[in-house]
Amino acid sequence: MTKLSFGPFGITTGLTSSPESIEAARVAEELGYPAIWLSGGPLPGLQTIRDLVEATNRIRFVSGILSVDSYEPDDVAATYSALEAEAPGRFTVGLGGAHGARPVATVREYLDRLGAVPEEHRLLAALGPRMLELARDRTAGAYPFLVTSEYTASARAILGADKLLAVSHLTVVETDAERARAIAREPISFFVTLPGYAANLRRMGFSDSDLAELPDRMVDALTAWGTPEQIADQLREHLEAGADHVAVNILTGVTGPQPIEQWRALAPMLL
């Protein structure tokens, strides 16, 4: 199986089928970003993936992630097959979101039912070692989020050299430390309440008090902020640690508009 590749940097964002989202996808394509990783929460349904692919020419889309608790495997497979026939190679199925008592078994069973999607076009939002092993054995690789470069090195050791490791990293294009950290703390404060993320943060060495208080050193470890040049240097730490790709997840502190100006500011440093 040929190793899946997206180039060193892409974008993580939430898009819908709205005219504003379609335009944002076209702008990202024009700027030269090779891939958009579609945040699962804002995604209204599988039709949006088709709408975005049809509205653009070459940029690739990854569902980062489709929750296995929300989407039937037959529906996902049908969407993949239709897009593969119309626009080969432009949609990769990223899966995750199994938050029940048996997450690894749940995802494994889901993969068993995803027959029409070949391994080379499946990815898992893996964090823990057992899910990383499942990603290694049954998919093209892993897509972890809210991790440090030290974690990236450990994930690479589990995945091996032949699997894709794509990391989604929070980013704030802001040089004021207090404001940048305040923007980053808002989403981090939510993710630390989810058992899978909390467990992985503890595996990375953060304490229960860190998870409760979100100290500056923790925010700085999980967020790239500063000038575009400083941000690029921080994001490259993941590549140096073994990642193949970093999906830049830009925060602005404002809900709604796509961070097009931030994409534009970072593009000369990343592409």
Contacts in CASP RR format, 6 or more apart in sequence:
PFRMAT RR
TARGET T0000
AUTHOR 0000-0000-0000
METHOD contacts of the structure
MODEL  1
MTKLSFGPFGITTGLTSSPESIEAARVAEELGYPAIWLSGGPLPGLQTIR
DLVEATNRIRFVSGILSVDSYEPDDVAATYSALEAEAPGRFTVGLGGAHG
ARPVATVREYLDRLGAVPEEHRLLAALGPRMLELARDRTAGAYPFLVTSE
YTASARAILGADKLLAVSHLTVVETDAERARAIAREPISFFVTLPGYAAN
LRRMGFSDSDLAELPDRMVDALTAWGTPEQIADQLREHLEAGADHVAVNI
LTGVTGPQPIEQWRALAPMLL
1 119 0 8 1.000
1 120 0 8 1.000
1 140 0 8 1.000
1 162 0 8 1.000
2 120 0 8 1.000
3 140 0 8 1.000
3 162 0 8 1.000
3 163 0 8 1.000
3 164 0 8 1.000
3 244 0 8 1.000
4 92 0 8 1.000
4 120 0 8 1.000
4 121 0 8 1.000
4 123 0 8 1.000
4 140 0 8 1.000
4 141 0 8 1.000
4 164 0 8 1.000
5 164 0 8 1.000
5 244 0 8 1.000
5 245 0 8 1.000
6 34 0 8 1.000
6 35 0 8 1.000
6 60 0 8 1.000
6 62 0 8 1.000
6 164 0 8 1.000
6 166 0 8 1.000
6 244 0 8 1.000
6 245 0 8 1.000
7 34 0 8 1.000
7 35 0 8 1.000
7 244 0 8 1.000
7 245 0 8 1.000
8 239 0 8 1.000
8 244 0 8 1.000
8 245 0 8 1.000
8 246 0 8 1.000
8 270 0 8 1.000
9 33 0 8 1.000
9 34 0 8 1.000
9 235 0 8 1.000
9 245 0 8 1.000
9 246 0 8 1.000
9 247 0 8 1.000
9 248 0 8 1.000
9 270 0 8 1.000
9 271 0 8 1.000
10 33 0 8 1.000
10 34 0 8 1.000
10 35 0 8 1.000
10 36 0 8 1.000
10 37 0 8 1.000
10 245 0 8 1.000
10 246 0 8 1.000
10 247 0 8 1.000
10 248 0 8 1.000
10 270 0 8 1.000
11 28 0 8 1.000
11 33 0 8 1.000
11 35 0 8 1.000
11 36 0 8 1.000
11 37 0 8 1.000
11 247 0 8 1.000
11 248 0 8 1.000
11 249 0 8 1.000
11 250 0 8 1.000
11 263 0 8 1.000
12 36 0 8 1.000
12 37 0 8 1.000
12 39 0 8 1.000
12 64 0 8 1.000
12 168 0 8 1.000
12 247 0 8 1.000
12 248 0 8 1.000
12 249 0 8 1.000
13 24 0 8 1.000
13 36 0 8 1.000
13 37 0 8 1.000
13 38 0 8 1.000
13 39 0 8 1.000
13 249 0 8 1.000
13 250 0 8 1.000
13 258 0 8 1.000
13 259 0 8 1.000
14 21 0 8 1.000
14 38 0 8 1.000
14 39 0 8 1.000
14 40 0 8 1.000
14 41 0 8 1.000
14 42 0 8 1.000
14 43 0 8 1.000
15 21 0 8 1.000
15 24 0 8 1.000
15 25 0 8 1.000
15 36 0 8 1.000
15 38 0 8 1.000
15 42 0 8 1.000
15 43 0 8 1.000
15 48 0 8 1.000
15 52 0 8 1.000
15 258 0 8 1.000
16 42 0 8 1.000
16 43 0 8 1.000
16 44 0 8 1.000
16 48 0 8 1.000
17 44 0 8 1.000
17 47 0 8 1.000
17 48 0 8 1.000
17 51 0 8 1.000
17 52 0 8 1.000
20 257 0 8 1.000
20 258 0 8 1.000
21 48 0 8 1.000
21 52 0 8 1.000
21 258 0 8 1.000
22 51 0 8 1.000
22 52 0 8 1.000
22 55 0 8 1.000
24 258 0 8 1.000
24 260 0 8 1.000
25 36 0 8 1.000
25 52 0 8 1.000
25 55 0 8 1.000
25 56 0 8 1.000
25 59 0 8 1.000
26 55 0 8 1.000
26 56 0 8 1.000
27 260 0 8 1.000
27 263 0 8 1.000
27 264 0 8 1.000
28 36 0 8 1.000
28 59 0 8 1.000
28 263 0 8 1.000
29 56 0 8 1.000
29 57 0 8 1.000
29 58 0 8 1.000
29 59 0 8 1.000
31 263 0 8 1.000
31 264 0 8 1.000
31 267 0 8 1.000
31 271 0 8 1.000
32 59 0 8 1.000
32 267 0 8 1.000
32 271 0 8 1.000
33 59 0 8 1.000
33 263 0 8 1.000
33 267 0 8 1.000
33 271 0 8 1.000
34 59 0 8 1.000
34 60 0 8 1.000
35 59 0 8 1.000
35 60 0 8 1.000
35 61 0 8 1.000
35 62 0 8 1.000
35 245 0 8 1.000
35 247 0 8 1.000
36 52 0 8 1.000
36 59 0 8 1.000
36 60 0 8 1.000
36 61 0 8 1.000
36 62 0 8 1.000
37 61 0 8 1.000
37 62 0 8 1.000
37 64 0 8 1.000
37 143 0 8 1.000
37 166 0 8 1.000
37 168 0 8 1.000
37 247 0 8 1.000
38 48 0 8 1.000
38 49 0 8 1.000
38 52 0 8 1.000
38 61 0 8 1.000
38 62 0 8 1.000
38 63 0 8 1.000
38 64 0 8 1.000
39 64 0 8 1.000
40 63 0 8 1.000
40 64 0 8 1.000
40 65 0 8 1.000
40 66 0 8 1.000
40 67 0 8 1.000
43 49 0 8 1.000
43 63 0 8 1.000
43 66 0 8 1.000
45 71 0 8 1.000
46 71 0 8 1.000
46 75 0 8 1.000
46 76 0 8 1.000
46 79 0 8 1.000
49 61 0 8 1.000
49 63 0 8 1.000
49 79 0 8 1.000
49 83 0 8 1.000
49 91 0 8 1.000
50 79 0 8 1.000
50 82 0 8 1.000
50 83 0 8 1.000
52 61 0 8 1.000
53 61 0 8 1.000
53 83 0 8 1.000
53 86 0 8 1.000
53 87 0 8 1.000
53 90 0 8 1.000
53 91 0 8 1.000
54 86 0 8 1.000
54 87 0 8 1.000
58 90 0 8 1.000
59 90 0 8 1.000
60 89 0 8 1.000
60 90 0 8 1.000
60 91 0 8 1.000
60 92 0 8 1.000
61 90 0 8 1.000
61 91 0 8 1.000
61 92 0 8 1.000
62 91 0 8 1.000
62 92 0 8 1.000
62 93 0 8 1.000
62 94 0 8 1.000
62 123 0 8 1.000
62 143 0 8 1.000
62 166 0 8 1.000
63 91 0 8 1.000
63 92 0 8 1.000
63 93 0 8 1.000
63 94 0 8 1.000
63 95 0 8 1.000
64 94 0 8 1.000
64 123 0 8 1.000
64 125 0 8 1.000
64 143 0 8 1.000
64 168 0 8 1.000
65 94 0 8 1.000
65 95 0 8 1.000
65 96 0 8 1.000
65 97 0 8 1.000
65 125 0 8 1.000
65 143 0 8 1.000
66 76 0 8 1.000
66 93 0 8 1.000
66 94 0 8 1.000
66 95 0 8 1.000
66 96 0 8 1.000
67 95 0 8 1.000
67 96 0 8 1.000
67 97 0 8 1.000
67 98 0 8 1.000
68 95 0 8 1.000
68 96 0 8 1.000
68 97 0 8 1.000
68 98 0 8 1.000
68 106 0 8 1.000
68 107 0 8 1.000
68 110 0 8 1.000
69 97 0 8 1.000
69 98 0 8 1.000
69 99 0 8 1.000
73 110 0 8 1.000
73 113 0 8 1.000
73 114 0 8 1.000
73 115 0 8 1.000
74 113 0 8 1.000
76 93 0 8 1.000
76 95 0 8 1.000
76 114 0 8 1.000
76 117 0 8 1.000
77 114 0 8 1.000
77 115 0 8 1.000
77 116 0 8 1.000
77 117 0 8 1.000
78 116 0 8 1.000
79 91 0 8 1.000
80 91 0 8 1.000
80 93 0 8 1.000
80 116 0 8 1.000
80 117 0 8 1.000
80 121 0 8 1.000
81 116 0 8 1.000
81 117 0 8 1.000
83 90 0 8 1.000
83 91 0 8 1.000
84 91 0 8 1.000
84 121 0 8 1.000
89 121 0 8 1.000
91 121 0 8 1.000
92 121 0 8 1.000
92 122 0 8 1.000
92 123 0 8 1.000
92 140 0 8 1.000
93 114 0 8 1.000
93 117 0 8 1.000
93 121 0 8 1.000
93 122 0 8 1.000
93 123 0 8 1.000
94 122 0 8 1.000
94 123 0 8 1.000
94 124 0 8 1.000
94 125 0 8 1.000
94 143 0 8 1.000
95 107 0 8 1.000
95 110 0 8 1.000
95 111 0 8 1.000
95 122 0 8 1.000
95 123 0 8 1.000
95 124 0 8 1.000
95 125 0 8 1.000
96 107 0 8 1.000
96 124 0 8 1.000
96 125 0 8 1.000
97 103 0 8 1.000
97 125 0 8 1.000
98 104 0 8 1.000
98 106 0 8 1.000
98 107 0 8 1.000
98 110 0 8 1.000
99 194 0 8 1.000
99 195 0 8 1.000
99 196 0 8 1.000
100 106 0 8 1.000
103 131 0 8 1.000
103 196 0 8 1.000
104 130 0 8 1.000
104 131 0 8 1.000
104 134 0 8 1.000
107 124 0 8 1.000
107 131 0 8 1.000
107 134 0 8 1.000
108 134 0 8 1.000
108 138 0 8 1.000
111 122 0 8 1.000
111 134 0 8 1.000
111 138 0 8 1.000
111 139 0 8 1.000
114 122 0 8 1.000
119 138 0 8 1.000
119 139 0 8 1.000
119 140 0 8 1.000
120 140 0 8 1.000
121 140 0 8 1.000
122 138 0 8 1.000
122 139 0 8 1.000
122 140 0 8 1.000
123 135 0 8 1.000
123 139 0 8 1.000
123 140 0 8 1.000
123 141 0 8 1.000
123 142 0 8 1.000
123 143 0 8 1.000
123 164 0 8 1.000
123 166 0 8 1.000
124 131 0 8 1.000
124 134 0 8 1.000
124 135 0 8 1.000
124 138 0 8 1.000
124 139 0 8 1.000
124 141 0 8 1.000
124 142 0 8 1.000
124 143 0 8 1.000
125 142 0 8 1.000
125 143 0 8 1.000
125 144 0 8 1.000
125 145 0 8 1.000
126 132 0 8 1.000
126 134 0 8 1.000
126 135 0 8 1.000
126 141 0 8 1.000
126 142 0 8 1.000
126 143 0 8 1.000
126 144 0 8 1.000
126 155 0 8 1.000
127 144 0 8 1.000
127 145 0 8 1.000
127 147 0 8 1.000
127 196 0 8 1.000
127 197 0 8 1.000
127 199 0 8 1.000
127 200 0 8 1.000
128 196 0 8 1.000
128 199 0 8 1.000
128 200 0 8 1.000
128 203 0 8 1.000
129 158 0 8 1.000
131 142 0 8 1.000
132 142 0 8 1.000
132 155 0 8 1.000
132 158 0 8 1.000
132 159 0 8 1.000
133 158 0 8 1.000
135 141 0 8 1.000
135 142 0 8 1.000
135 159 0 8 1.000
135 163 0 8 1.000
136 142 0 8 1.000
136 158 0 8 1.000
136 159 0 8 1.000
136 160 0 8 1.000
136 163 0 8 1.000
139 163 0 8 1.000
140 163 0 8 1.000
140 164 0 8 1.000
141 159 0 8 1.000
141 163 0 8 1.000
141 164 0 8 1.000
141 165 0 8 1.000
141 166 0 8 1.000
142 155 0 8 1.000
142 159 0 8 1.000
142 163 0 8 1.000
142 164 0 8 1.000
142 165 0 8 1.000
142 166 0 8 1.000
143 166 0 8 1.000
143 167 0 8 1.000
143 168 0 8 1.000
143 247 0 8 1.000
144 151 0 8 1.000
144 152 0 8 1.000
144 155 0 8 1.000
144 165 0 8 1.000
144 167 0 8 1.000
144 168 0 8 1.000
144 200 0 8 1.000
145 167 0 8 1.000
145 168 0 8 1.000
145 169 0 8 1.000
145 249 0 8 1.000
146 168 0 8 1.000
146 170 0 8 1.000
146 188 0 8 1.000
146 191 0 8 1.000
146 197 0 8 1.000
146 200 0 8 1.000
146 201 0 8 1.000
146 222 0 8 1.000
147 155 0 8 1.000
147 167 0 8 1.000
147 169 0 8 1.000
147 200 0 8 1.000
147 204 0 8 1.000
147 222 0 8 1.000
148 204 0 8 1.000
148 221 0 8 1.000
148 222 0 8 1.000
149 237 0 8 1.000
149 238 0 8 1.000
149 240 0 8 1.000
149 241 0 8 1.000
150 204 0 8 1.000
150 241 0 8 1.000
151 200 0 8 1.000
151 203 0 8 1.000
151 204 0 8 1.000
152 165 0 8 1.000
152 167 0 8 1.000
152 238 0 8 1.000
152 241 0 8 1.000
152 242 0 8 1.000
152 243 0 8 1.000
153 241 0 8 1.000
153 242 0 8 1.000
155 165 0 8 1.000
156 165 0 8 1.000
156 241 0 8 1.000
156 242 0 8 1.000
156 243 0 8 1.000
159 165 0 8 1.000
164 244 0 8 1.000
164 245 0 8 1.000
165 242 0 8 1.000
165 243 0 8 1.000
165 244 0 8 1.000
165 245 0 8 1.000
166 243 0 8 1.000
166 244 0 8 1.000
166 245 0 8 1.000
166 246 0 8 1.000
166 247 0 8 1.000
167 238 0 8 1.000
167 243 0 8 1.000
167 245 0 8 1.000
167 246 0 8 1.000
167 247 0 8 1.000
168 246 0 8 1.000
168 247 0 8 1.000
168 249 0 8 1.000
169 222 0 8 1.000
169 223 0 8 1.000
169 224 0 8 1.000
169 235 0 8 1.000
169 238 0 8 1.000
169 246 0 8 1.000
169 247 0 8 1.000
169 248 0 8 1.000
169 249 0 8 1.000
170 184 0 8 1.000
170 187 0 8 1.000
170 188 0 8 1.000
170 222 0 8 1.000
170 223 0 8 1.000
170 224 0 8 1.000
170 249 0 8 1.000
170 251 0 8 1.000
171 223 0 8 1.000
171 224 0 8 1.000
171 225 0 8 1.000
171 231 0 8 1.000
171 235 0 8 1.000
171 248 0 8 1.000
171 249 0 8 1.000
171 250 0 8 1.000
171 251 0 8 1.000
171 262 0 8 1.000
171 266 0 8 1.000
172 180 0 8 1.000
172 183 0 8 1.000
172 184 0 8 1.000
172 223 0 8 1.000
172 224 0 8 1.000
172 225 0 8 1.000
172 226 0 8 1.000
172 250 0 8 1.000
172 251 0 8 1.000
172 252 0 8 1.000
173 225 0 8 1.000
173 226 0 8 1.000
173 228 0 8 1.000
173 231 0 8 1.000
173 250 0 8 1.000
173 259 0 8 1.000
173 262 0 8 1.000
173 265 0 8 1.000
173 266 0 8 1.000
174 180 0 8 1.000
174 183 0 8 1.000
174 225 0 8 1.000
174 226 0 8 1.000
175 225 0 8 1.000
175 226 0 8 1.000
175 227 0 8 1.000
177 216 0 8 1.000
177 225 0 8 1.000
180 223 0 8 1.000
180 225 0 8 1.000
180 226 0 8 1.000
181 216 0 8 1.000
181 219 0 8 1.000
181 220 0 8 1.000
181 223 0 8 1.000
181 225 0 8 1.000
183 251 0 8 1.000
183 252 0 8 1.000
183 253 0 8 1.000
184 219 0 8 1.000
184 222 0 8 1.000
184 223 0 8 1.000
184 225 0 8 1.000
184 251 0 8 1.000
185 214 0 8 1.000
185 219 0 8 1.000
186 251 0 8 1.000
186 253 0 8 1.000
187 251 0 8 1.000
188 214 0 8 1.000
188 218 0 8 1.000
188 219 0 8 1.000
188 222 0 8 1.000
188 223 0 8 1.000
189 214 0 8 1.000
191 197 0 8 1.000
192 198 0 8 1.000
192 201 0 8 1.000
192 211 0 8 1.000
192 214 0 8 1.000
198 211 0 8 1.000
201 210 0 8 1.000
201 211 0 8 1.000
202 208 0 8 1.000
202 211 0 8 1.000
206 218 0 8 1.000
210 218 0 8 1.000
223 251 0 8 1.000
224 230 0 8 1.000
224 231 0 8 1.000
224 234 0 8 1.000
224 235 0 8 1.000
225 231 0 8 1.000
225 234 0 8 1.000
228 265 0 8 1.000
228 266 0 8 1.000
228 268 0 8 1.000
228 269 0 8 1.000
229 269 0 8 1.000
231 266 0 8 1.000
231 269 0 8 1.000
232 266 0 8 1.000
232 269 0 8 1.000
232 270 0 8 1.000
235 246 0 8 1.000
235 248 0 8 1.000
235 270 0 8 1.000
236 246 0 8 1.000
238 246 0 8 1.000
239 246 0 8 1.000
248 266 0 8 1.000
248 270 0 8 1.000
250 259 0 8 1.000
250 262 0 8 1.000
250 263 0 8 1.000
250 266 0 8 1.000
251 259 0 8 1.000
252 259 0 8 1.000
252 262 0 8 1.000
END
